[in-house]
Amino acid sequence: MAAGCTLGPDYRRPPPPAASGYTADRIRPGNQRLKPGADIPADWWRLFRSPKLKALVTRALARSPDLEAAQAALTAARETLAAQESALLPALDASGSVKRQKVSGALFGNPDFQGSVFTVYNGSLNVSYTFDVFGGIRRQLEAKEAEADYQRFQLEGARLTLASNLVASAIEEASLRERLALSESMAADQQQRLDILRSQRQLGGIADAAVLAEEADLSRTKATLPPLQKQLDQVRHRLAVLSGMPPGSRLAEEFRLEDLQLPEELPLSVPAKLIAQRPDIRAQEALAHAASARIGVATTKLFPDFTLTASVGTVATRAGDLFMPGSGIWNTGLNLLQPVFHGGEGIHGRRAAMASFAEADARYRGIVLQAMQNVADVLKALEADAAELAARRAAAAAAGASLQLAEAQYDAGATSYLALLDARRVHAQSRLELVQIQATRHADTATLFHALGGGWWNRREDRGQANTLEHP
C-alpha cells in the first residue's frame, strides 16, 4: 500500500517538429561559416575576442540584481520542494499541556454533587502517516519539482538575456562612437567649404544660392550630432545599469569597432537540439510537466485517503505523578476518507487540470515554432548583412580611391580645394554607411548565439552540481 500506484498521465516531452533546417534554402553569410551541429561555448561573447567585453560581462553576471532575484526564486522553489517531500514520511509531534478545570456532577447524572476543581497535566507523542496509495502526494512533488525546473530555466534565460543585452549595447556604443566621429569630421569639412563659398560670394564669384545650399547641408549634418550623442549617453547608462551600477557611474570600458572582432565560425544547432537548449522552451516544458502532474493530483481526490494515527502519553493531576505507573495513555487508529458528494467538484477539478495541461502543451509547441523562426530570421539577416557589407565596402573603396585622386590633383594644382572637400565628404559618408552595416552584422551575430540558447549547458559550475538537470 505504501508503494501503491500513481494515477494520472506520465509526462513525455512532445516530439520536435519534423524539420532538418530552419530555412527553405541554403544560407550564405559571406566570409562567416556556419557549422551545423557544432556546440556553443558557455561564454560565447569571448568569440568577439574583446578583453573589454569579457570583463564587462563577467562583472555584470556577478552583480546583476535581476540574476540575484532569479537565483532567489530558484532557491525558494527548491526549498519548497524539499519541505513538501516530508509528506512521504510519518509526522511525529510532541505536545504537553496543563489545564485547570472544574467538573460538575451534572455531567455524570448527579446534579447534587458540587463537583471538584483540579489540574490535569498531559504529555504525549503523536504519530500520523498518510498512505500515498494512489500517488497523490507523489504527483504533488512531481509538480513542485517541475516548478523548480521552471525557475532554473528562468535563471538561465535571465543570464542569457543579460549577456546578450550587454554585447548588443557594447556593439551599439562602438557604432555610435564611430558615427559621431565621422559626422563631426563631415561637419568640419562642410564648415571649411562654407567659409570658402562665403569668401567667393564676397568676391562675386558665386551666387547666394550656392552658399545657402551649403549652409543647409551643414545644418543638417550638425543636427545629427545631438541625437548621436544622446544615444551614446543612453547606451552608457544602460551598460552601467546592466552591470549592477547606477546610470551615472563611470565604466572602465569604452568600446570601438576595432575592439570587436567578428566571429568567423558560427555554430548552428539542428532544430531537434535547439528544443533542448533554449531556456524559454525548457521553462515552458517544465510548466507543461507541472500541469500534467496536477492532473494526477486532481484524479486522486476522487479516491479514498488512508491515514494511520497513533498517540502515547501520560496524564496526571499532579506534575510529580507524570510518567508514574498507571498514568500512561495511548491510542491508535486508521482513518478512511472517501469523497461521496461534493457537487461535482472533483470531476470538474480534474477537467480543469486537463484543460490547463492542454493550454501549457499548446504554448510549448508555439514557443518551439517561435524559436525556430528566431533562428531562421537571424540567419537570413546575416546573409543580407554579408551582401550589404560587400556593397558598402566596394562603395567605401571607390570613395577612398576618389579621395586619393582628388588629393593628388590638389597637390598638383589640378583641382580646387572645394573639390577636395567634396571628395572628403563623399568618403566620410561612405565610411559612415559602412560602420552602420558592420555594427549590424556584429549585432546579428550576437543575436544568433542568443537564439540558439547561449551554451548554458557547458558552464563548468553546472557540470559539477549533483542535481544537474538533463543537458542537451
VOZATOR-176828 format. One record per residue (C-alpha): x, y, z; residue in one letter; residue number from 1. Coordinates in steps of 0.2 Angstrom, whole numbers, plus 5000, padded with zeros to 4 digits. Layout:
<recs>
+------+------+------+----+-----+
:    X :    Y :    Z : aa :   i :
+------+------+------+----+-----+
:    X :    Y :    Z :  A : NUM :
...
+------+------+------+----+-----+
</recs>
This chain:
<recs>
+------+------+------+----+-----+
:    X :    Y :    Z : aa :   i :
+------+------+------+----+-----+
: 5000 : 5000 : 5000 :  M :   1 :
: 5015 : 5012 : 5004 :  A :   2 :
: 5021 : 5010 : 4986 :  A :   3 :
: 5004 : 5009 : 4978 :  G :   4 :
: 5000 : 5016 : 4961 :  C :   5 :
: 5002 : 5033 : 4953 :  T :   6 :
: 4986 : 5040 : 4945 :  L :   7 :
: 4987 : 5052 : 4931 :  G :   8 :
: 4997 : 5053 : 4915 :  P :   9 :
: 5016 : 5052 : 4915 :  D :  10 :
: 5023 : 5067 : 4906 :  Y :  11 :
: 5033 : 5065 : 4890 :  R :  12 :
: 5041 : 5079 : 4880 :  R :  13 :
: 5032 : 5081 : 4863 :  P :  14 :
: 5042 : 5076 : 4848 :  P :  15 :
: 5051 : 5090 : 4839 :  P :  16 :
: 5044 : 5097 : 4823 :  P :  17 :
: 5049 : 5086 : 4808 :  A :  18 :
: 5062 : 5099 : 4801 :  A :  19 :
: 5080 : 5097 : 4797 :  S :  20 :
: 5084 : 5115 : 4794 :  G :  21 :
: 5077 : 5132 : 4798 :  Y :  22 :
: 5076 : 5140 : 4780 :  T :  23 :
: 5070 : 5133 : 4764 :  A :  24 :
: 5087 : 5137 : 4755 :  D :  25 :
: 5105 : 5137 : 4760 :  R :  26 :
: 5111 : 5152 : 4769 :  I :  27 :
: 5127 : 5161 : 4763 :  R :  28 :
: 5133 : 5173 : 4777 :  P :  29 :
: 5148 : 5179 : 4767 :  G :  30 :
: 5165 : 5175 : 4775 :  N :  31 :
: 5157 : 5168 : 4790 :  Q :  32 :
: 5155 : 5150 : 4790 :  R :  33 :
: 5140 : 5140 : 4798 :  L :  34 :
: 5145 : 5124 : 4807 :  K :  35 :
: 5129 : 5114 : 4809 :  P :  36 :
: 5129 : 5103 : 4824 :  G :  37 :
: 5144 : 5112 : 4832 :  A :  38 :
: 5142 : 5116 : 4851 :  D :  39 :
: 5141 : 5134 : 4858 :  I :  40 :
: 5153 : 5139 : 4872 :  P :  41 :
: 5145 : 5145 : 4888 :  A :  42 :
: 5155 : 5161 : 4887 :  D :  43 :
: 5151 : 5164 : 4869 :  W :  44 :
: 5154 : 5183 : 4870 :  W :  45 :
: 5173 : 5178 : 4870 :  R :  46 :
: 5171 : 5174 : 4852 :  L :  47 :
: 5172 : 5193 : 4849 :  F :  48 :
: 5190 : 5192 : 4856 :  R :  49 :
: 5187 : 5208 : 4866 :  S :  50 :
: 5195 : 5208 : 4883 :  P :  51 :
: 5185 : 5223 : 4887 :  K :  52 :
: 5169 : 5214 : 4883 :  L :  53 :
: 5174 : 5199 : 4893 :  K :  54 :
: 5177 : 5210 : 4908 :  A :  55 :
: 5161 : 5219 : 4907 :  L :  56 :
: 5150 : 5203 : 4905 :  V :  57 :
: 5159 : 5194 : 4919 :  T :  58 :
: 5157 : 5209 : 4931 :  R :  59 :
: 5139 : 5211 : 4926 :  A :  60 :
: 5135 : 5192 : 4929 :  L :  61 :
: 5142 : 5194 : 4947 :  A :  62 :
: 5132 : 5210 : 4951 :  R :  63 :
: 5116 : 5210 : 4942 :  S :  64 :
: 5101 : 5212 : 4954 :  P :  65 :
: 5090 : 5203 : 4941 :  D :  66 :
: 5101 : 5187 : 4942 :  L :  67 :
: 5100 : 5188 : 4961 :  E :  68 :
: 5081 : 5189 : 4961 :  A :  69 :
: 5081 : 5174 : 4949 :  A :  70 :
: 5093 : 5164 : 4959 :  Q :  71 :
: 5082 : 5168 : 4975 :  A :  72 :
: 5067 : 5162 : 4966 :  A :  73 :
: 5076 : 5146 : 4961 :  L :  74 :
: 5081 : 5143 : 4979 :  T :  75 :
: 5064 : 5146 : 4986 :  A :  76 :
: 5057 : 5133 : 4973 :  A :  77 :
: 5070 : 5120 : 4978 :  R :  78 :
: 5067 : 5123 : 4997 :  E :  79 :
: 5048 : 5122 : 4994 :  T :  80 :
: 5051 : 5105 : 4985 :  L :  81 :
: 5062 : 5099 : 5000 :  A :  82 :
: 5049 : 5104 : 5013 :  A :  83 :
: 5035 : 5095 : 5004 :  Q :  84 :
: 5045 : 5079 : 5002 :  E :  85 :
: 5042 : 5077 : 5021 :  S :  86 :
: 5024 : 5072 : 5016 :  A :  87 :
: 5031 : 5055 : 5011 :  L :  88 :
: 5037 : 5052 : 5029 :  L :  89 :
: 5027 : 5049 : 5045 :  P :  90 :
: 5024 : 5065 : 5055 :  A :  91 :
: 5030 : 5065 : 5074 :  L :  92 :
: 5024 : 5078 : 5086 :  D :  93 :
: 5027 : 5080 : 5104 :  A :  94 :
: 5015 : 5090 : 5115 :  S :  95 :
: 5012 : 5095 : 5133 :  G :  96 :
: 4998 : 5104 : 5142 :  S :  97 :
: 4992 : 5110 : 5159 :  V :  98 :
: 4974 : 5113 : 5162 :  K :  99 :
: 4965 : 5119 : 5177 :  R : 100 :
: 4947 : 5114 : 5177 :  Q : 101 :
: 4931 : 5111 : 5187 :  K : 102 :
: 4919 : 5097 : 5184 :  V : 103 :
: 4901 : 5097 : 5188 :  S : 104 :
: 4891 : 5082 : 5195 :  G : 105 :
: 4878 : 5086 : 5182 :  A : 106 :
: 4889 : 5079 : 5169 :  L : 107 :
: 4888 : 5062 : 5177 :  F : 108 :
: 4869 : 5062 : 5181 :  G : 109 :
: 4871 : 5068 : 5199 :  N : 110 :
: 4866 : 5087 : 5200 :  P : 111 :
: 4868 : 5087 : 5219 :  D : 112 :
: 4886 : 5084 : 5218 :  F : 113 :
: 4895 : 5101 : 5218 :  Q : 114 :
: 4909 : 5095 : 5208 :  G : 115 :
: 4928 : 5097 : 5210 :  S : 116 :
: 4942 : 5108 : 5204 :  V : 117 :
: 4958 : 5100 : 5199 :  F : 118 :
: 4973 : 5102 : 5187 :  T : 119 :
: 4977 : 5090 : 5173 :  V : 120 :
: 4995 : 5088 : 5167 :  Y : 121 :
: 4997 : 5079 : 5150 :  N : 122 :
: 5012 : 5074 : 5139 :  G : 123 :
: 5011 : 5064 : 5123 :  S : 124 :
: 5019 : 5059 : 5107 :  L : 125 :
: 5008 : 5059 : 5091 :  N : 126 :
: 5012 : 5050 : 5075 :  V : 127 :
: 5002 : 5051 : 5059 :  S : 128 :
: 5006 : 5044 : 5042 :  Y : 129 :
: 4996 : 5046 : 5026 :  T : 130 :
: 4997 : 5031 : 5014 :  F : 131 :
: 5000 : 5038 : 4996 :  D : 132 :
: 4990 : 5023 : 4989 :  V : 133 :
: 4985 : 5032 : 4973 :  F : 134 :
: 5000 : 5043 : 4971 :  G : 135 :
: 4993 : 5060 : 4975 :  G : 136 :
: 5007 : 5065 : 4986 :  I : 137 :
: 5020 : 5059 : 4973 :  R : 138 :
: 5011 : 5069 : 4959 :  R : 139 :
: 5011 : 5085 : 4970 :  Q : 140 :
: 5030 : 5083 : 4972 :  L : 141 :
: 5032 : 5080 : 4954 :  E : 142 :
: 5023 : 5096 : 4950 :  A : 143 :
: 5034 : 5105 : 4963 :  K : 144 :
: 5050 : 5098 : 4955 :  E : 145 :
: 5044 : 5104 : 4938 :  A : 146 :
: 5041 : 5121 : 4945 :  E : 147 :
: 5059 : 5121 : 4952 :  A : 148 :
: 5065 : 5116 : 4935 :  D : 149 :
: 5055 : 5131 : 4928 :  Y : 150 :
: 5064 : 5143 : 4940 :  Q : 151 :
: 5080 : 5135 : 4935 :  R : 152 :
: 5077 : 5139 : 4916 :  F : 153 :
: 5071 : 5156 : 4921 :  Q : 154 :
: 5088 : 5160 : 4929 :  L : 155 :
: 5097 : 5153 : 4913 :  E : 156 :
: 5086 : 5164 : 4902 :  G : 157 :
: 5090 : 5179 : 4913 :  A : 158 :
: 5108 : 5176 : 4911 :  R : 159 :
: 5107 : 5174 : 4893 :  L : 160 :
: 5097 : 5189 : 4891 :  T : 161 :
: 5109 : 5200 : 4902 :  L : 162 :
: 5124 : 5194 : 4892 :  A : 163 :
: 5115 : 5197 : 4875 :  S : 164 :
: 5110 : 5214 : 4880 :  N : 165 :
: 5127 : 5219 : 4886 :  L : 166 :
: 5135 : 5213 : 4870 :  V : 167 :
: 5122 : 5222 : 4859 :  A : 168 :
: 5124 : 5238 : 4869 :  S : 169 :
: 5143 : 5237 : 4868 :  A : 170 :
: 5142 : 5235 : 4849 :  I : 171 :
: 5130 : 5249 : 4848 :  E : 172 :
: 5142 : 5260 : 4858 :  E : 173 :
: 5156 : 5256 : 4846 :  A : 174 :
: 5145 : 5260 : 4831 :  S : 175 :
: 5139 : 5277 : 4839 :  L : 176 :
: 5157 : 5282 : 4843 :  R : 177 :
: 5162 : 5279 : 4826 :  E : 178 :
: 5147 : 5288 : 4818 :  R : 179 :
: 5149 : 5303 : 4829 :  L : 180 :
: 5167 : 5305 : 4825 :  A : 181 :
: 5163 : 5303 : 4806 :  L : 182 :
: 5149 : 5315 : 4807 :  S : 183 :
: 5160 : 5328 : 4817 :  E : 184 :
: 5173 : 5326 : 4803 :  S : 185 :
: 5160 : 5329 : 4790 :  M : 186 :
: 5153 : 5344 : 4799 :  A : 187 :
: 5171 : 5351 : 4800 :  A : 188 :
: 5174 : 5349 : 4781 :  D : 189 :
: 5157 : 5357 : 4777 :  Q : 190 :
: 5162 : 5372 : 4788 :  Q : 191 :
: 5178 : 5374 : 4778 :  Q : 192 :
: 5168 : 5373 : 4762 :  R : 193 :
: 5155 : 5385 : 4768 :  L : 194 :
: 5169 : 5398 : 4773 :  D : 195 :
: 5177 : 5396 : 4756 :  I : 196 :
: 5160 : 5399 : 4747 :  L : 197 :
: 5156 : 5414 : 4758 :  R : 198 :
: 5173 : 5421 : 4753 :  S : 199 :
: 5169 : 5418 : 4734 :  Q : 200 :
: 5152 : 5426 : 4736 :  R : 201 :
: 5160 : 5442 : 4743 :  Q : 202 :
: 5172 : 5442 : 4728 :  L : 203 :
: 5157 : 5440 : 4717 :  G : 204 :
: 5162 : 5423 : 4711 :  G : 205 :
: 5146 : 5413 : 4715 :  I : 206 :
: 5128 : 5417 : 4719 :  A : 207 :
: 5119 : 5417 : 4736 :  D : 208 :
: 5111 : 5401 : 4731 :  A : 209 :
: 5126 : 5390 : 4732 :  A : 210 :
: 5130 : 5397 : 4749 :  V : 211 :
: 5113 : 5394 : 4756 :  L : 212 :
: 5113 : 5376 : 4749 :  A : 213 :
: 5129 : 5373 : 4759 :  E : 214 :
: 5123 : 5381 : 4774 :  E : 215 :
: 5108 : 5370 : 4774 :  A : 216 :
: 5119 : 5354 : 4771 :  D : 217 :
: 5130 : 5359 : 4786 :  L : 218 :
: 5114 : 5362 : 4797 :  S : 219 :
: 5108 : 5345 : 4793 :  R : 220 :
: 5124 : 5337 : 4797 :  T : 221 :
: 5126 : 5347 : 4814 :  K : 222 :
: 5108 : 5342 : 4818 :  A : 223 :
: 5113 : 5323 : 4818 :  T : 224 :
: 5126 : 5326 : 4831 :  L : 225 :
: 5115 : 5329 : 4847 :  P : 226 :
: 5104 : 5313 : 4844 :  P : 227 :
: 5120 : 5303 : 4841 :  L : 228 :
: 5127 : 5310 : 4857 :  Q : 229 :
: 5111 : 5307 : 4866 :  K : 230 :
: 5110 : 5289 : 4861 :  Q : 231 :
: 5129 : 5286 : 4866 :  L : 232 :
: 5125 : 5293 : 4883 :  D : 233 :
: 5109 : 5282 : 4885 :  Q : 234 :
: 5119 : 5267 : 4880 :  V : 235 :
: 5132 : 5271 : 4893 :  R : 236 :
: 5118 : 5272 : 4906 :  H : 237 :
: 5111 : 5256 : 4900 :  R : 238 :
: 5128 : 5247 : 4901 :  L : 239 :
: 5131 : 5254 : 4919 :  A : 240 :
: 5113 : 5248 : 4925 :  V : 241 :
: 5116 : 5231 : 4917 :  L : 242 :
: 5132 : 5230 : 4926 :  S : 243 :
: 5123 : 5232 : 4943 :  G : 244 :
: 5128 : 5250 : 4945 :  M : 245 :
: 5119 : 5267 : 4945 :  P : 246 :
: 5117 : 5275 : 4927 :  P : 247 :
: 5129 : 5289 : 4932 :  G : 248 :
: 5144 : 5278 : 4936 :  S : 249 :
: 5159 : 5278 : 4925 :  R : 250 :
: 5163 : 5262 : 4916 :  L : 251 :
: 5181 : 5257 : 4914 :  A : 252 :
: 5177 : 5250 : 4897 :  E : 253 :
: 5174 : 5261 : 4881 :  E : 254 :
: 5170 : 5251 : 4865 :  F : 255 :
: 5175 : 5254 : 4847 :  R : 256 :
: 5173 : 5243 : 4832 :  L : 257 :
: 5191 : 5239 : 4831 :  E : 258 :
: 5190 : 5231 : 4849 :  D : 259 :
: 5177 : 5219 : 4842 :  L : 260 :
: 5182 : 5205 : 4830 :  Q : 261 :
: 5168 : 5196 : 4820 :  L : 262 :
: 5167 : 5178 : 4824 :  P : 263 :
: 5171 : 5168 : 4808 :  E : 264 :
: 5164 : 5152 : 4813 :  E : 265 :
: 5146 : 5151 : 4819 :  L : 266 :
: 5139 : 5135 : 4827 :  P : 267 :
: 5122 : 5130 : 4821 :  L : 268 :
: 5111 : 5118 : 4832 :  S : 269 :
: 5099 : 5107 : 4822 :  V : 270 :
: 5081 : 5110 : 4827 :  P : 271 :
: 5079 : 5094 : 4837 :  A : 272 :
: 5093 : 5100 : 4848 :  K : 273 :
: 5088 : 5118 : 4849 :  L : 274 :
: 5072 : 5112 : 4859 :  I : 275 :
: 5084 : 5105 : 4872 :  A : 276 :
: 5095 : 5121 : 4873 :  Q : 277 :
: 5083 : 5136 : 4873 :  R : 278 :
: 5079 : 5141 : 4891 :  P : 279 :
: 5062 : 5148 : 4886 :  D : 280 :
: 5057 : 5132 : 4878 :  I : 281 :
: 5064 : 5122 : 4893 :  R : 282 :
: 5055 : 5133 : 4905 :  A : 283 :
: 5038 : 5131 : 4896 :  Q : 284 :
: 5041 : 5112 : 4895 :  E : 285 :
: 5043 : 5112 : 4914 :  A : 286 :
: 5026 : 5122 : 4916 :  L : 287 :
: 5018 : 5108 : 4905 :  A : 288 :
: 5026 : 5095 : 4915 :  H : 289 :
: 5019 : 5103 : 4931 :  A : 290 :
: 5002 : 5104 : 4923 :  A : 291 :
: 5002 : 5086 : 4918 :  S : 292 :
: 5006 : 5081 : 4936 :  A : 293 :
: 4992 : 5091 : 4943 :  R : 294 :
: 4980 : 5080 : 4933 :  I : 295 :
: 4986 : 5066 : 4944 :  G : 296 :
: 4983 : 5076 : 4959 :  V : 297 :
: 4966 : 5080 : 4954 :  A : 298 :
: 4962 : 5062 : 4950 :  T : 299 :
: 4967 : 5056 : 4967 :  T : 300 :
: 4955 : 5067 : 4975 :  K : 301 :
: 4941 : 5056 : 4968 :  L : 302 :
: 4948 : 5041 : 4978 :  F : 303 :
: 4949 : 5037 : 4997 :  P : 304 :
: 4963 : 5043 : 5009 :  D : 305 :
: 4970 : 5032 : 5022 :  F : 306 :
: 4979 : 5039 : 5037 :  T : 307 :
: 4986 : 5030 : 5051 :  L : 308 :
: 4987 : 5039 : 5068 :  T : 309 :
: 4994 : 5034 : 5085 :  A : 310 :
: 4997 : 5043 : 5101 :  S : 311 :
: 5006 : 5038 : 5118 :  V : 312 :
: 5007 : 5049 : 5133 :  G : 313 :
: 5004 : 5051 : 5151 :  T : 314 :
: 4991 : 5061 : 5161 :  V : 315 :
: 4991 : 5065 : 5180 :  A : 316 :
: 4983 : 5078 : 5192 :  T : 317 :
: 5000 : 5082 : 5199 :  R : 318 :
: 5016 : 5086 : 5190 :  A : 319 :
: 5026 : 5074 : 5200 :  G : 320 :
: 5014 : 5059 : 5195 :  D : 321 :
: 5018 : 5061 : 5177 :  L : 322 :
: 5026 : 5045 : 5170 :  F : 323 :
: 5022 : 5035 : 5185 :  M : 324 :
: 5014 : 5018 : 5184 :  P : 325 :
: 4996 : 5019 : 5179 :  G : 326 :
: 4997 : 5037 : 5171 :  S : 327 :
: 5001 : 5031 : 5154 :  G : 328 :
: 4988 : 5033 : 5139 :  I : 329 :
: 4989 : 5028 : 5121 :  W : 330 :
: 4978 : 5026 : 5106 :  N : 331 :
: 4979 : 5020 : 5088 :  T : 332 :
: 4968 : 5021 : 5073 :  G : 333 :
: 4966 : 5021 : 5054 :  L : 334 :
: 4956 : 5034 : 5046 :  N : 335 :
: 4947 : 5032 : 5029 :  L : 336 :
: 4940 : 5047 : 5020 :  L : 337 :
: 4931 : 5043 : 5004 :  Q : 338 :
: 4923 : 5058 : 4995 :  P : 339 :
: 4904 : 5054 : 4992 :  V : 340 :
: 4896 : 5070 : 4986 :  F : 341 :
: 4904 : 5087 : 4983 :  H : 342 :
: 4893 : 5094 : 4969 :  G : 343 :
: 4904 : 5088 : 4955 :  G : 344 :
: 4920 : 5097 : 4962 :  E : 345 :
: 4931 : 5083 : 4959 :  G : 346 :
: 4926 : 5079 : 4942 :  I : 347 :
: 4926 : 5097 : 4936 :  H : 348 :
: 4943 : 5100 : 4945 :  G : 349 :
: 4950 : 5086 : 4935 :  R : 350 :
: 4943 : 5093 : 4919 :  R : 351 :
: 4951 : 5110 : 4923 :  A : 352 :
: 4968 : 5102 : 4926 :  A : 353 :
: 4967 : 5093 : 4909 :  M : 354 :
: 4962 : 5109 : 4901 :  A : 355 :
: 4977 : 5118 : 4909 :  S : 356 :
: 4989 : 5104 : 4903 :  F : 357 :
: 4981 : 5106 : 4885 :  A : 358 :
: 4985 : 5125 : 4887 :  E : 359 :
: 5003 : 5123 : 4893 :  A : 360 :
: 5006 : 5110 : 4879 :  D : 361 :
: 5000 : 5121 : 4866 :  A : 362 :
: 5010 : 5136 : 4872 :  R : 363 :
: 5025 : 5124 : 4872 :  Y : 364 :
: 5023 : 5120 : 4854 :  R : 365 :
: 5020 : 5138 : 4850 :  G : 366 :
: 5036 : 5143 : 4858 :  I : 367 :
: 5046 : 5129 : 4849 :  V : 368 :
: 5040 : 5136 : 4832 :  L : 369 :
: 5044 : 5154 : 4838 :  Q : 370 :
: 5061 : 5149 : 4842 :  A : 371 :
: 5064 : 5141 : 4825 :  M : 372 :
: 5058 : 5157 : 4817 :  Q : 373 :
: 5070 : 5167 : 4828 :  N : 374 :
: 5085 : 5157 : 4821 :  V : 375 :
: 5078 : 5157 : 4803 :  A : 376 :
: 5076 : 5176 : 4804 :  D : 377 :
: 5093 : 5179 : 4811 :  V : 378 :
: 5101 : 5168 : 4798 :  L : 379 :
: 5093 : 5177 : 4784 :  K : 380 :
: 5098 : 5194 : 4792 :  A : 381 :
: 5116 : 5188 : 4792 :  L : 382 :
: 5115 : 5183 : 4774 :  E : 383 :
: 5108 : 5200 : 4770 :  A : 384 :
: 5121 : 5209 : 4781 :  D : 385 :
: 5135 : 5200 : 4771 :  A : 386 :
: 5128 : 5205 : 4754 :  A : 387 :
: 5126 : 5223 : 4760 :  E : 388 :
: 5143 : 5224 : 4768 :  L : 389 :
: 5151 : 5219 : 4752 :  A : 390 :
: 5142 : 5233 : 4743 :  A : 391 :
: 5146 : 5245 : 4756 :  R : 392 :
: 5165 : 5240 : 4756 :  R : 393 :
: 5165 : 5242 : 4737 :  A : 394 :
: 5157 : 5260 : 4739 :  A : 395 :
: 5170 : 5264 : 4753 :  A : 396 :
: 5184 : 5258 : 4742 :  A : 397 :
: 5178 : 5268 : 4727 :  A : 398 :
: 5176 : 5284 : 4738 :  A : 399 :
: 5193 : 5281 : 4745 :  G : 400 :
: 5201 : 5280 : 4728 :  A : 401 :
: 5192 : 5295 : 4723 :  S : 402 :
: 5199 : 5305 : 4738 :  L : 403 :
: 5216 : 5299 : 4735 :  Q : 404 :
: 5215 : 5305 : 4717 :  L : 405 :
: 5207 : 5322 : 4722 :  A : 406 :
: 5222 : 5324 : 4735 :  E : 407 :
: 5235 : 5320 : 4721 :  A : 408 :
: 5226 : 5333 : 4709 :  Q : 409 :
: 5225 : 5346 : 4723 :  Y : 410 :
: 5244 : 5344 : 4727 :  D : 411 :
: 5247 : 5346 : 4708 :  A : 412 :
: 5236 : 5361 : 4707 :  G : 413 :
: 5225 : 5352 : 4695 :  A : 414 :
: 5209 : 5354 : 4706 :  T : 415 :
: 5202 : 5366 : 4719 :  S : 416 :
: 5201 : 5364 : 4737 :  Y : 417 :
: 5182 : 5364 : 4736 :  L : 418 :
: 5183 : 5348 : 4725 :  A : 419 :
: 5195 : 5340 : 4738 :  L : 420 :
: 5182 : 5344 : 4752 :  L : 421 :
: 5168 : 5336 : 4741 :  D : 422 :
: 5179 : 5320 : 4740 :  A : 423 :
: 5181 : 5320 : 4759 :  R : 424 :
: 5163 : 5322 : 4762 :  R : 425 :
: 5158 : 5308 : 4750 :  V : 426 :
: 5172 : 5297 : 4758 :  H : 427 :
: 5166 : 5301 : 4775 :  A : 428 :
: 5148 : 5297 : 4771 :  Q : 429 :
: 5153 : 5280 : 4763 :  S : 430 :
: 5163 : 5276 : 4779 :  R : 431 :
: 5148 : 5281 : 4789 :  L : 432 :
: 5136 : 5269 : 4780 :  E : 433 :
: 5150 : 5255 : 4781 :  L : 434 :
: 5151 : 5257 : 4800 :  V : 435 :
: 5132 : 5255 : 4802 :  Q : 436 :
: 5132 : 5239 : 4792 :  I : 437 :
: 5147 : 5232 : 4801 :  Q : 438 :
: 5139 : 5235 : 4818 :  A : 439 :
: 5123 : 5227 : 4812 :  T : 440 :
: 5132 : 5212 : 4807 :  R : 441 :
: 5141 : 5211 : 4824 :  H : 442 :
: 5124 : 5213 : 4832 :  A : 443 :
: 5115 : 5200 : 4822 :  D : 444 :
: 5130 : 5188 : 4825 :  T : 445 :
: 5127 : 5190 : 4844 :  A : 446 :
: 5108 : 5188 : 4841 :  T : 447 :
: 5111 : 5171 : 4833 :  L : 448 :
: 5120 : 5165 : 4849 :  F : 449 :
: 5105 : 5171 : 4859 :  H : 450 :
: 5093 : 5162 : 4848 :  A : 451 :
: 5102 : 5146 : 4849 :  L : 452 :
: 5102 : 5146 : 4868 :  G : 453 :
: 5119 : 5153 : 4873 :  G : 454 :
: 5128 : 5137 : 4878 :  G : 455 :
: 5122 : 5137 : 4897 :  W : 456 :
: 5124 : 5118 : 4897 :  W : 457 :
: 5143 : 5120 : 4895 :  N : 458 :
: 5146 : 5131 : 4911 :  R : 459 :
: 5158 : 5122 : 4922 :  R : 460 :
: 5148 : 5126 : 4938 :  E : 461 :
: 5133 : 5116 : 4931 :  D : 462 :
: 5143 : 5101 : 4927 :  R : 463 :
: 5149 : 5100 : 4945 :  G : 464 :
: 5131 : 5100 : 4953 :  Q : 465 :
: 5124 : 5084 : 4960 :  A : 466 :
: 5106 : 5088 : 4955 :  N : 467 :
: 5110 : 5095 : 4937 :  T : 468 :
: 5096 : 5094 : 4925 :  L : 469 :
: 5097 : 5085 : 4909 :  E : 470 :
: 5109 : 5094 : 4897 :  H : 471 :
: 5106 : 5094 : 4878 :  P : 472 :
+------+------+------+----+-----+
</recs>
